[in-house]
Amino acid sequence: MTKRQPTKTESLSLGLMMVAGGLGFFLPRGDAWLSLLVIALCSAGCFVTFIVKNGLHREILRGLMLALVVMAVGFIPVIGWIVIIGFALYNIVRAIDGLKSLVPDVLTSLVIYGLLYSRLIFDIRDPIAIGALVVAYVVVAAWYCRTLAELPADLALFKLSIMWLSIPFVFLTIVSLVSALGNLFRTLSSTVSRTVLSPQLVSGHMRGGIEIGAYTRNVTTTVTQTVTAVAPSAGVVVAGATGGFAETVKKRGDKKD
């Protein structure tokens, strides 16, 4: 029976996982948390490079452009408000679909982060316990990298970066949606002054010995009013960007070459 040989993609992915593991397990306790920053920066770099190289950033840009159009329409009373609410609901659905696609990555990420930083979180100092964590990390990392074995190297690195960043992605997506829903509209108040003619009844009276009968005259009066209007707010743009980003993450496996 022929023994299976790891592919170049699998070896590259596993090598990177081992580097991350080495930083997390073997750096001094005071510096080990810095590995989290290194992992985040490298993963973010891979993520941005892949989406720009493969044109996936256009989905986010389309979402932003559409959001600007919707904001313009939103200045139309009633109809514009309905359009904004519909646009927000549409992007919520897109974001939820994106979050669903991240569930496997989040679960894998939780296991890997848990193994990598348990010694720091629970202050584990027993060498045997730490050794067991290292072995478990290597097993999980090898299993995960094997799922990437048949992918092109750039797509595998992209998926690897999403796995590392999936928890922050989920958190930021939820926060963005909540922020967007809370800021779809804003109330604009302004003060308007206008001049009006008001009728005024003048009672009969004497003027220079001459009796003047009662009469009505118009008096100029300045009236100040506070005008309130509802206008679209930045939440529309946030909703569009969040929906576009979620769509980009959901389509991460569309390109195979």
Secondary structure, DSSP 4 states (H G I P E B T S, - for coil): -PPPPPPHHHHHHHHHHHHHHHHHHHS-HHHHTHHHHHHHHHHHHHHHHHHHHTTTHHHHHHHHHHHHHHHHHTTSTTHHHHHHHHHHHHHHHHHHHHHHHHHHHHHHHHHHHHHHHHHHHTT---HHHHHHHHHHHHHHHHHHHHHTTTS-HHHHHHHHHHHHHHHHHHHHHHHHHHHHHHTSEEEEEEEEEEEEEEEEEE--EEETTEEE--EEEEEEEEEEEEEEEEEE-THHHHHHHHHHHHHHHHGGGS---
